Amino acid sequence: MNNDFSTTCFVCEEPVAKDCLRNPSINLPVCEKCRGTENEQRAVNELLEGMADGFVCGCI
């Protein structure tokens, strides 16, 4: 897996131009091929799910 998110599509991990479109939910680059697809939405959901792993609200 390539971790250079600034130059690869976060869905298919193919190289993209520096001025490519970005997903508005997570601000990562997405190529024209993946833009608006179910794969893009699935990748967004997976990334957002993983953001809260290990965190617990301290107000309880």
N, C-alpha and C positions, 0 to 999 in steps of 0.2 A: 504494500500500500504506500502510495506516495503521499507525504505529509506537507508538500508545498502547496497549501490551499490558495495562494495568491495567483498561481498560474495553471491550476488544474480544475476541471469541473468536479464539484463535490459529489456528483451523482455517479458519473462513469469514469472519473479520474483521467480523462483525456486532456491534453494541453489546450488551453484557451488563451485568447489575446488578453492583454492587460486591461483593455477597455471593454471587456465583455459584459453581458448582463449579470446582475447579481440577484439572488433570491432575496426578496424583501424581508422575510421572516428571520433569516439567520445571517444575512449579509455575506454570503459566500458566492463565488462565481459559478455560473451554470452555463453550459453550452447551448446552442440553438437546438441541437438534437434532443436534449433532455428537458428543455424549458417547457413547463406546463404539463408534463407527463405524470402518470401515476408513480413512476420510479422517483421523480423529483419529490413528490409529496411524501412517499415512503421514507426517503432519505432524510427529509426535514424532520419527520416524526421520530425517526431513530435517533437523530442528533439531539433533539429537544428532550426526549425521554432520558437519555444518558446524562444530561446536564445536572439533574437533581439526585443522581445516585450517591448515596452516602451522606446526604444532607438531611438533617432533621430540624424541624422548627423548635426553637428553644422557648417558645411562649407557653407551652403546655405545662 
